[in-house]
Amino acid sequence: MSSIEAARRYFEAAADQLELSASVRTLLLTPQREVKVQIAVPRDNGEVTTFVGYRVQHDRSRGPFKGGLRYHPEVDGDEVTTLAQLMTWKTAVVDLPYGGAKGGIGVDPKQLSTAELERVTRCFIDQIHEMIGPNLDIPAPDMGTNAQVMAWAVNQYEKYHGFSPAVITGKPLELHGSAGREEATGRGVGIITRSTCAALGKTVAGSRIALQGFGNVGLHTASFLSGLGARILAVSDVTGGVWNADGLDIAALVSWLKQNGTLAGFPGSSPLTNAGLLTADVDVLIPAALGGVLTPEIARHVRAKIVIEAANAPTLPEADEVLQHRGVVVLPDILANAGGVTVSYFEWVQNLQQFRWDLVRIREELERVLVRAFDNVWGLAQSKHVSLRTAAYMIGIGRVARATQLAGF
Ligand code: NAD
C-alpha cells in the first residue's frame, strides 16, 4: 500500500464519523499547489549533478502553509504529498494557526560535501523563494536537514526579500532560532507519553519503555522520560539496538554514542535487533525512526500495551487494526510528534515580534498546548467510542473543514 493510500484510509475513517460529503472530502484531500523543480549544481570535482526538489502546499485555510524540508534519496512526489497532508491535520489538531505543507529533495546528504550541500540548498531556495514567505509558507528542518541547512536557506531567501527570519523555523539560535526547538519533538513525545499513562491510570515513573531510533527525536524522548523516572530498557538505531532489563543509563549512553559513533557495546547492555525491539517485553513502545515499521505481522507480536508514534506514519493501516483488536492503545503521530511544529510556531511568533522567550517559557507553553490537545483527543475518543487516531483526525479535519466553509469559495 502506498503512503498516499494509507493516509487516505485514516482520513476516510474520520470523514465518515464527521459525515463529510464526497465533494468536501475531495476539496480537503486535493493539495492547493504541487511544485517540482530542477536542482542542477556543480560538484566539488567540477561535474554537474541534477536533483529533483518538491514543495507541496496542501492547505492554508487556517493560516500560512507550514512543513519541513526532507533530504533523503527516497523523497518523491507521493511521499511529499502525503506528509504535506499530515501537516495540515497536525497543525489543526494542536490548534496552531497554520496550514500544511512539505518539501524535499531526492538526495542523500551523506554523499555530499558541506560545500555541495550548501549549493544544493541555495539552488532549491532560488527555485522556490517566490512561493514561500513569513505569511505564505514557512519551511523547517525534517529528516536529513538541520539548523545549518535552515541558516543557508534563510540567507538565500533574504538575498531576494531582505531581512525575514520568520520565513523559516528551526534556525540556529545565533540566527533568530528559538530556545528549546532542538529538544521540542522528543520532549513533546515525552509529555504525550506521560499524559497517556495518566489517562490509563498508570504512572510513567517505573514504566518499561523501548524506543526505536536514537536521533534527534529518540534521544530527547529518552532523556525526558528517564528524567521522569521511566525505565528505558531498549533503544536502537539503524545499526541495531541495546537492551538492559533494569533500564539503560541514558546520559551515559548518549556519551557512549558520541565517543564511539555506535550504540553497540554499551557497558552493561546486551545486543538487540530492531525487530526484537519492536516486540520486546515492555509497557510502552515508541517507534522514533522510519515510517511503515509496524507491519501486521509485527503488530501481532507487539507486547507493549501502549504505542506512541514519534516517527511519522510508523504504523501501516492493517497493523493499526491488529493493534486495536488486541487492545493496544496507539497515540497517533499527528499528536504524538507535534511538539516540533509547536515550538516552530513559537519561533515564528518570536521572529515576528522581534522579541525572545526564554527556555522556561517555551517549555511551559509547549506543555500547555500539548496537554490541551491530548485532553481533547482523549475526550472525543471516549465519547464517540473511536480510536485515538480517528479522534485526532476528526478534530484536525473538522477544524480545517469548518475554516474552509466559513471563508467561503
Ligand atoms: P534523525 O535522522 O535525527 O534520527 C533517525 C534515527 O533513526 C537515527 O538514530 C537512525 O540511526 C535511526 N534509523 C534510521 N533507519 C533506521 C532503521 N531502518 N531502523 C532503526 N533505526 C533507524 O531523525 P529524527 O529527526 O529523529 O526523526 C525521526 C522520526 O521522527 C522521523 O520519522 C521524522 O519524520 C519524525 N519527526 C521528526 C521531527 C523533528 O523535529 N525532528 C518532528 C516530527 C516528526
Residues whose N, C-alpha, C, O or C-beta is under 5 A from the ligand:
A	BS01	NAD	T185 G213 F214 G215 N216 V217 G218 S236 D237 V238 N274 A288 A289 L290 G291 A310 A311 N312 N337 G340
